[in-house]
Amino acid sequence: MTDTSVFLWINGLAGKVSIIDEFFKGISNDYFSLIGACLVLIWLWFAARDVQNREIDQRAVMAAIISIGVVSGFVALCNEHYFRPRPFNVLPADSINLLFYQPTDSSFPSNLASVVFAIAVPVFIKSRKAGAVLLGLAVLSSFGRIYIGIHYPLDVLGGAALGALAGFIALGISWALGPIIKILFKVLRMGHLA
């Protein structure tokens, strides 16, 4: 199966059950998944009951923040050197169930998949429960981007791979910055922010 045929099969599911369409339109929009991920990060920052677990969770949040910066650089680099038209720009209009506005940036990599996976992967490595929630959100919202007609499957898989890579790089960076992060946590604790 080609990228286009998989896209057409997944997108062909759209337009049949309105409640499913509305679900994927909601979870796949540009803001829902990112705001949801940020709410999980805020909860993770403050929710631990003891100091040891709190520091582990807060380090996961710091790694996720670093990961967003790393993946943003990856996406910018990809967009600078490669432009892939969106499915609705290439395929006949009557073959697509477009349930969303028509973005004008490159289809590859999926920005949303890149960022949500960049947040989810380092959190999952440090905190399985919160990370599982974020990975679930990442998978659903990424699948939804195909379902609503604005990304090919390889755009989403490429974004997920870049996000995961950024997550691992961010874990290494946060480990290397360990002493600085520890000082930052001390300062934040003085203001009751950590």
Buried (B, 14 or more C-beta within 10 A) or exposed (E): EEEBEBBBEBBEBBBEEEEEBEBBBEBBBEEBBBEBBEEBBEBBBEEBEEEEEBBEBBBBBBBBBBBBEBBBEBBEEBBEEEEBEBBBEEBEEEBBBBBBEEBEEBBBBBBBBBBBBBBBBBBBBBBEEBBEBBBEBBBBBBBBBBBBBBBBBBBBBBBBBBBBBBBBBBBEBBEEBEEEBEEBBEEEBEEEEB
